[in-house]
């Protein structure tokens, strides 16, 4: 294996914009949920006339869908990703709308038959319900509770209160309170493997909310300890959790 400094310096310099993880090929793996979210939305989008994808990142998921509805809109809050999404999706007639996190969606009531999202930052259930047509569907894959906490707590220490966040039962209750009827709710735990310290640095730079104050300089000692673990054991193992949510908008 290459030296600690070589691996860290390379990962600290690479571009982390967008929402693909191709750079990690051969350096980290993550088991996928059994429902196949990309295939699932690809099967639904051709059968509606209007759809909205929230927190679309660089538009990677929607760009893979072969057939889009006549009206396809995506939102994104991070400016570099907005530009990447426009580059990927505008040639297909998709409208890319910048939306600041926490702000209302800039669309009229009952605008979309289908609202989707892969790993939304903080789903606003009342806004989702507002922009859905009567009997419209919200279909999303959320990050579940305590996702990747083996890695996060390696850097931050125990986080018992944070482990309670994103629980599917709480999300379902919030959805119901916003006039959404739960159709499907499933959570799985998926194995993650990191084979070198560069993969960890890249991931923490990309998923900035995991260790919010992360920099290589601030956490060099912790990175050094984790590097030693990977060299001794061949891998660092964590587990992501993912929740599939399908909900229907109750008639107004």
Secondary structure, DSSP 4 states (H G I P E B T S, - for coil): ---HHHHHHHHHHS---SS--GGGTTTEEEPPPTT-HHHHHHHHHTT-SEEEESS-TTSHHHHT-SS--SEEEEEESSHHHHHHHHHHHGGGT-EEEE--TTSPPSS-TT-EEEEEEES-SS--HHHHHHHEEEEEEEEEEEE-TTTTHHHHHHHH---TTGGGTT-HHHHHHHHHHTTEEEEEEEEEEEEEEE-SHHHHHHHHHHSTTTSTT--TTTTHHHHHHHHHHHHHHS-EEEEEEEEEEEEEEPP-
